[in-house]
Amino acid sequence: MSGLLGRWRQQRARRRGARLDAMEERGRRRQWFLLAGRRQRFDPAALDIAALTPLYPPPDQFWADPFVWCRDGRHHCFFEARAYRLKRGHIRAWELDRDGRAIGESFPVIDEPHHLSYPFLFEYRGEPFMIPECSEQRRVDLYGCVRWPDRWERVRALMEGPRLSDCTLFAHQGRWWLFCAARRGRLRVNETLFAYHADDPLNGPWMPHAANPIVRDYGGARPAGRIQRDADGRLLRPAQDCIRRYGHGLSLNQIRLLTPERYAEERVWHGTGGAIGGWRGMHHIDWQRGLLVMDAQRLIPY
């Protein structure tokens, strides 16, 4: 939704949602948890979110931002884990079977003195890398894998200066792209999508898109997971619906045009409420080699 009128309507809906949430949440708090299940392909028409298996954290913490990666025939889910009493999250991983059921216990992967979330994984020249969000440090940090899947070491900062959230990399038409959210001036992080591009994802240099922010919309700007190709070859970008509240729902937007100067996308799927399995919220989706992972929100007692 663009234009002053559209933004005014969204702000009004957000204020109304905040009042309703305050009443609904009395004596309870929000808890994010994971969902997983087998899906042969990434298909917006066949997500069947209600049939996914929930993976619940202990009541004193929440789990969010799951990314699944298949290596040597085994799937591991990497995610943010955060205790309510702490102001920082860390990255954990869990092995899942082919149906999305947990194998053993989760284990720590990266723990730093500062907050970490959104453990985006990608592969370059056969090697796995991760760029967990650490926007409070005003960096985009690159981690390399020392031992799969539990030992990672910081390599370098890909970018320094701006506070970029939910950084999502992908290759497209001979270039590497980094999509993210950011707070700039009067722009808020939950309503923005910024883009940067480079020839080399490890060494850059990363150049800003000429039209930044390329999307401004509380209903579908902020990144919500890996950019996927569906069975029809469409390039689909997951985005958060933050109109009612942060992480109220999800959309999948087809990237129609992407050059260093121009950008265009079109929504092809949107889900809140019943469309996301009846959960209170959802703000992340990922799929790789037959396994779908998402996160969802519920209310639990204090």
C-alpha positions as a printed NumPy array, in Angstrom:
array([[  0.   ,   0.   ,   0.   ],
       [  1.601,   3.282,  -1.084],
       [  0.812,   6.98 ,  -0.775],
       [ -0.039,   9.201,   2.166],
       [ -3.646,   7.994,   2.386],
       [ -2.581,   4.347,   2.439],
       [ -0.012,   4.945,   5.176],
       [ -2.533,   6.919,   7.238],
       [ -4.994,   4.024,   7.03 ],
       [ -2.299,   1.563,   8.062],
       [ -1.266,   3.694,  11.04 ],
       [ -4.898,   3.927,  12.117],
       [ -5.29 ,   0.139,  11.869],
       [ -2.092,  -0.335,  13.909],
       [ -3.362,   1.911,  16.703],
       [ -6.677,   0.062,  16.771],
       [ -4.843,  -3.256,  16.815],
       [ -2.648,  -2.146,  19.712],
       [ -5.742,  -1.351,  21.801],
       [ -7.296,  -4.737,  21.059],
       [ -4.025,  -6.515,  21.797],
       [ -3.705,  -4.807,  25.172],
       [ -7.051,  -6.257,  26.24 ],
       [ -6.386,  -9.704,  24.762],
       [ -2.956, -10.028,  26.353],
       [ -3.853,  -9.243,  29.968],
       [ -2.077, -11.77 ,  32.164],
       [ -0.459, -13.428,  29.151],
       [  2.55 , -12.879,  26.95 ],
       [  3.488, -13.573,  23.373],
       [  5.491, -16.68 ,  22.604],
       [  6.994, -17.494,  19.228],
       [  7.574, -21.163,  18.389],
       [  8.51 , -23.259,  15.357],
       [  6.471, -25.249,  12.843],
       [  7.853, -27.905,  10.508],
       [  6.613, -30.447,   8.006],
       [  7.346, -32.293,   4.804],
       [  6.443, -30.5  ,   1.553],
       [  7.747, -31.811,  -1.744],
       [  7.884, -28.355,  -3.29 ],
       [  7.439, -24.723,  -2.383],
       [  3.838, -24.071,  -3.394],
       [  1.79 , -21.161,  -1.982],
       [ -1.406, -23.059,  -2.779],
       [ -0.376, -26.122,  -0.749],
       [  1.3  , -24.811,   2.402],
       [ -1.33 , -26.49 ,   4.666],
       [  0.024, -24.642,   7.691],
       [ -2.484, -26.199,  10.098],
       [ -0.938, -29.625,   9.442],
       [  2.62 , -28.6  ,  10.363],
       [  4.14 , -29.998,  13.565],
       [  4.655, -27.427,  16.361],
       [  7.999, -27.357,  18.187],
       [  7.429, -25.496,  21.453],
       [ 10.12 , -23.809,  23.557],
       [ 10.106, -23.809,  27.369],
       [  7.71 , -21.225,  28.862],
       [ 10.547, -18.867,  29.824],
       [ 11.728, -18.287,  26.242],
       [ 10.726, -18.061,  22.59 ],
       [ 12.062, -19.394,  19.283],
       [ 11.747, -17.645,  15.926],
       [ 13.21 , -17.054,  12.439],
       [ 13.832, -20.688,  11.409],
       [ 16.009, -21.509,   8.407],
       [ 16.354, -25.1  ,   7.228],
       [ 19.45 , -26.454,   5.5  ],
       [ 20.108, -29.883,   4.041],
       [ 23.693, -31.162,   4.021],
       [ 24.89 , -34.74 ,   3.585],
       [ 21.274, -35.845,   3.411],
       [ 20.359, -34.454,   6.842],
       [ 18.156, -31.442,   7.61 ],
       [ 19.031, -28.957,  10.32 ],
       [ 16.869, -26.043,  11.408],
       [ 18.712, -22.92 ,  12.595],
       [ 16.739, -20.384,  14.636],
       [ 16.813, -17.529,  17.144],
       [ 16.368, -18.535,  20.79 ],
       [ 15.784, -15.901,  23.448],
       [ 14.934, -16.036,  27.138],
       [ 12.41 , -13.401,  28.199],
       [ 14.678, -12.217,  31.02 ],
       [ 17.502, -11.413,  28.591],
       [ 17.754,  -8.603,  26.065],
       [ 19.639, -10.674,  23.529],
       [ 19.02 , -13.811,  21.523],
       [ 21.446, -16.439,  20.277],
       [ 21.431, -18.945,  17.43 ],
       [ 20.577, -22.603,  17.975],
       [ 20.09 , -25.55 ,  15.639],
       [ 18.05 , -28.748,  15.676],
       [ 18.189, -31.776,  13.452],
       [ 14.815, -32.647,  11.929],
       [ 13.728, -35.831,  10.191],
       [ 12.156, -35.837,   6.723],
       [  8.707, -35.173,   8.256],
       [  9.858, -32.221,  10.356],
       [ 10.038, -34.052,  13.668],
       [ 12.868, -33.198,  16.071],
       [ 15.804, -35.582,  16.448],
       [ 17.456, -35.278,  19.848],
       [ 17.785, -31.862,  21.482],
       [ 18.589, -28.458,  20.051],
       [ 22.106, -27.111,  20.576],
       [ 23.818, -23.691,  20.577],
       [ 25.51 , -22.576,  17.37 ],
       [ 26.473, -18.911,  17.805],
       [ 26.313, -16.958,  21.053],
       [ 27.726, -13.428,  21.263],
       [ 27.619, -10.651,  23.883],
       [ 25.113,  -8.853,  21.622],
       [ 21.723,  -9.818,  20.208],
       [ 21.538, -12.279,  17.292],
       [ 18.515, -13.359,  15.247],
       [ 17.47 , -14.257,  11.667],
       [ 20.291, -16.783,  10.949],
       [ 20.22 , -16.527,   7.153],
       [ 22.229, -19.313,   5.495],
       [ 23.593, -19.38 ,   1.961],
       [ 26.162, -21.325,  -0.019],
       [ 28.923, -19.83 ,  -2.133],
       [ 31.396, -21.92 ,  -4.14 ],
       [ 30.338, -25.02 ,  -2.221],
       [ 30.846, -23.559,   1.256],
       [ 28.076, -22.67 ,   3.767],
       [ 27.923, -19.194,   5.271],
       [ 25.602, -17.423,   7.681],
       [ 24.685, -13.77 ,   8.243],
       [ 22.751, -13.631,  11.529],
       [ 21.181, -10.277,  12.245],
       [ 23.184,  -8.058,  14.615],
       [ 21.745,  -4.7  ,  13.621],
       [ 22.415,  -3.193,  17.045],
       [ 26.131,  -3.422,  16.195],
       [ 25.543,  -1.486,  12.965],
       [ 27.124,  -4.299,  10.968],
       [ 26.175,  -7.143,   8.672],
       [ 28.469,  -9.912,   9.913],
       [ 29.516, -12.893,   7.827],
       [ 30.15 , -16.23 ,   9.588],
       [ 31.886, -19.24 ,   8.074],
       [ 31.315, -22.843,   9.088],
       [ 34.245, -24.483,  10.887],
       [ 32.405, -27.735,  11.642],
       [ 28.929, -28.525,  10.394],
       [ 26.513, -27.808,  11.931],
       [ 27.604, -26.534,  15.345],
       [ 30.804, -24.462,  14.952],
       [ 30.79 , -21.101,  13.199],
       [ 33.284, -18.243,  13.285],
       [ 32.937, -14.632,  12.293],
       [ 34.856, -13.879,   9.091],
       [ 34.236, -10.172,   8.495],
       [ 31.614,  -7.476,   8.23 ],
       [ 29.967,  -7.341,   4.823],
       [ 28.706,  -3.831,   5.561],
       [ 29.16 ,  -1.36 ,   8.4  ],
       [ 27.296,   1.782,   9.402],
       [ 23.566,   1.335,   8.78 ],
       [ 21.356,  -0.757,  11.092],
       [ 20.005,  -3.392,   8.706],
       [ 17.519,  -6.059,   9.832],
       [ 16.583,  -9.468,   8.381],
       [ 19.272,  -9.461,   5.68 ],
       [ 18.346, -11.886,   2.891],
       [ 20.774, -12.785,   0.088],
       [ 20.069, -14.294,  -3.312],
       [ 21.61 , -14.43 ,  -6.785],
       [ 19.641, -13.055,  -9.716],
       [ 20.671, -12.46 , -13.311],
       [ 24.397, -12.441, -12.66 ],
       [ 24.355, -10.306,  -9.516],
       [ 24.004, -10.901,  -5.811],
       [ 21.277,  -9.048,  -3.989],
       [ 20.823,  -8.248,  -0.317],
       [ 17.284,  -7.336,   0.774],
       [ 16.707,  -5.98 ,   4.284],
       [ 14.605,  -3.699,   6.483],
       [ 15.938,  -0.526,   8.076],
       [ 14.904,   2.496,  10.056],
       [ 15.818,   5.724,   8.291],
       [ 14.51 ,   9.111,   9.358],
       [ 10.707,   8.875,   9.44 ],
       [ 10.77 ,   5.382,   7.925],
       [ 10.156,   2.523,  10.351],
       [ 11.773,  -0.889,  10.172],
       [  8.43 ,  -2.727,   9.88 ],
       [  7.406,  -0.799,   6.759],
       [ 10.573,  -0.837,   4.662],
       [ 12.415,  -2.971,   2.157],
       [ 15.866,  -1.818,   1.1  ],
       [ 18.039,  -3.484,  -1.537],
       [ 21.789,  -3.614,  -2.17 ],
       [ 23.677,  -5.409,  -4.935],
       [ 27.214,  -6.685,  -5.575],
       [ 29.209,  -8.883,  -7.922],
       [ 30.609, -10.972,  -5.049],
       [ 28.6  , -11.787,  -1.893],
       [ 31.699, -12.169,   0.292],
       [ 33.716,  -9.163,  -0.815],
       [ 31.191,  -6.725,  -2.298],
       [ 31.279,  -3.812,  -2.62 ],
       [ 27.569,  -3.546,  -1.829],
       [ 25.845,  -0.751,  -3.724],
       [ 22.433,   0.653,  -2.723],
       [ 19.505,   0.294,  -5.1  ],
       [ 18.705,   3.558,  -6.864],
       [ 15.088,   3.487,  -5.654],
       [ 15.641,   2.655,  -1.944],
       [ 13.437,   1.915,  -0.121],
       [ 12.091,  -0.236,  -2.946],
       [  8.944,  -1.071,  -0.914],
       [  7.267,   0.954,   1.824],
       [  4.293,  -0.896,   3.277],
       [  3.448,  -2.16 ,   6.777],
       [  1.474,  -4.908,   5.067],
       [  4.268,  -6.462,   3.034],
       [  7.725,  -4.858,   3.099],
       [  9.881,  -6.374,   5.864],
       [ 11.645,  -9.637,   4.863],
       [ 10.238, -12.903,   6.24 ],
       [ 12.607, -15.594,   4.996],
       [ 14.52 , -16.928,   2.033],
       [ 13.47 , -15.888,  -1.451],
       [ 12.201, -18.995,  -3.254],
       [ 11.356, -20.219,  -6.728],
       [  8.067, -22.098,  -6.889],
       [  7.148, -24.95 ,  -9.237],
       [  6.12 , -22.445, -11.912],
       [  9.492, -20.695, -11.816],
       [  8.191, -17.576, -10.085],
       [ 10.626, -15.762,  -7.801],
       [  8.711, -15.316,  -4.524],
       [  9.721, -12.99 ,  -1.708],
       [  8.245, -13.683,   1.744],
       [  7.233, -10.521,   3.613],
       [  5.729,  -9.694,   6.985],
       [  2.266,  -8.266,   7.47 ],
       [  2.794,  -5.832,  10.354],
       [ -0.408,  -3.795,  10.056],
       [ -2.215,  -5.237,  13.096],
       [  1.063,  -5.829,  14.934],
       [  4.624,  -6.981,  14.279],
       [  4.404, -10.468,  12.794],
       [  0.622, -10.548,  12.412],
       [  0.845, -12.515,   9.146],
       [  2.714, -13.325,   5.971],
       [  2.603, -12.538,   2.296],
       [  4.414, -14.013,  -0.706],
       [  5.235, -11.475,  -3.382],
       [  6.371, -12.314,  -6.898],
       [  9.393, -10.312,  -7.995],
       [  8.44 ,  -9.08 , -11.453],
       [ 11.333,  -6.712, -12.157],
       [ 14.707,  -6.29 , -10.477],
       [ 17.556,  -4.168, -11.829],
       [ 19.929,  -1.753, -10.052],
       [ 17.512,   1.045, -10.979],
       [ 14.022,  -0.481, -10.924],
       [ 11.922,  -2.867,  -8.831],
       [  8.401,  -4.254,  -9.11 ],
       [  6.576,  -7.026,  -7.249],
       [  3.048,  -8.413,  -6.996],
       [  1.397, -10.198,  -4.067],
       [  0.387, -13.782,  -4.9  ],
       [ -0.497, -15.084,  -1.412],
       [ -1.417, -13.56 ,   1.927],
       [ -2.206, -15.208,   5.236],
       [ -3.479, -14.257,   8.681],
       [ -5.851, -16.057,  11.056],
       [ -7.283, -19.219,   9.496],
       [ -4.919, -19.05 ,   6.518],
       [ -1.957, -19.461,   8.884],
       [ -3.413, -22.367,  10.82 ],
       [ -5.388, -20.194,  13.222],
       [ -2.259, -19.016,  15.024],
       [ -2.155, -15.524,  16.456],
       [  0.772, -14.444,  14.314],
       [  3.415, -15.598,  11.864],
       [  6.403, -13.796,  10.408],
       [  8.798, -16.277,   8.808],
       [  8.899, -19.108,   6.271],
       [ 11.673, -21.219,   4.744],
       [ 11.872, -24.338,   2.596],
       [ 14.647, -26.542,   1.293],
       [ 14.692, -30.003,  -0.272],
       [ 11.326, -31.22 ,   0.889],
       [ 11.129, -29.604,   4.337],
       [  9.075, -26.523,   5.233],
       [  9.697, -24.548,   8.429],
       [  7.843, -21.524,   9.765],
       [  7.308, -19.72 ,  13.043],
       [  4.034, -18.82 ,  14.74 ],
       [  2.849, -16.945,  17.799],
       [  0.548, -17.874,  20.67 ],
       [ -0.266, -16.367,  24.069],
       [  0.864, -18.151,  27.243],
       [  0.407, -17.271,  30.943],
       [  3.083, -15.264,  32.701]])
